[in-house]
Amino acid sequence: MRTSLDIGFGRDENAPAVRQVVPVLLFAAAAEALGAEQVTLEVGSSSTVDELEQRLRAAPGGDALPRGLRLAVNQRFVAGTHPVRAGDEVAAIPPVAGG
Amino acid sequence: MIRTSLVRGPIDVPRLLSAAGAARHGAVVSFSGTVREQNDGRAVSGIEYSAYEPMAAAELGRIADEARLAHGADTILVEHRLGILQVGEVSVAIVVADPHRAPALRAMEQVIEELKRRVPIWKREHYLDGTREWVDPTRSTSSGASTATSVVESSSAAPAGTATS
């Protein structure tokens, strides 16, 4: 399994020259689906959690992501409309099974 | 007192009970989740627990804080183990202590339910036939179990408390 994977799609021709990116940490079944422990996604001024999830699902292997996947931003679960900005730490959390 | 942690070695439940200070409390409630030998009808040889560790540690702390605030329980101790566990070993231990049983019992239920709902910990079951699989509690396959909950529940309650209040 690769440690990191750059998913460069979704690039806007008019985007600023400096790429704004966030790391998306992948765990358990999510790491297995995408074949990496982390991916890097570009974000813009209007990026949200829902939008990032859609792009993860569109990536190679994304169809194998668990249906109950939740995204956390800066180590907290947030709503799908939550904005994501460069500097945030995003994590793809498959259904949890602690206990 | 609130103390929550992720641990790599065996969980010492008697030590947790002792740390909860039974002498000062009339009620000590203890829950131990253990690795069950069968899940969903398949023979399990062991379970591998992994976590998004910084968030799991933070969520455990937040859950204990919330339960203490909601029910006024005096002491909440939680240890969750990570790594490979054998059948019968303790994967999670929770001890709640209070002068009175009602806050202790209510806080205990809230802690274990919230832990199962939102602490980013995963388990991969290793089966006797050599295969292994991530456990997804949202996709129960129900093979003869009476409720969905019992299919996904991997822990067993082990009440070890005294309730004299």
Interface residues (C-beta under 8 A of the other chain):
Chain A: L25 F27 A28 A29 E32 P66 R67 G68 A72 Q75 R76 F77 A91 I93 P94 P95 V96 A97 G98 G99
Chain B: G33 Y49 S50 A51 Y52 P54 M55 A56 A58 H80 S91 V92 I112 L115 K116 R117 R118 V119 P120 I121 W122 K123 R124 W134 V135 D136 P137 T138 R139 V152 E153 S154 S155
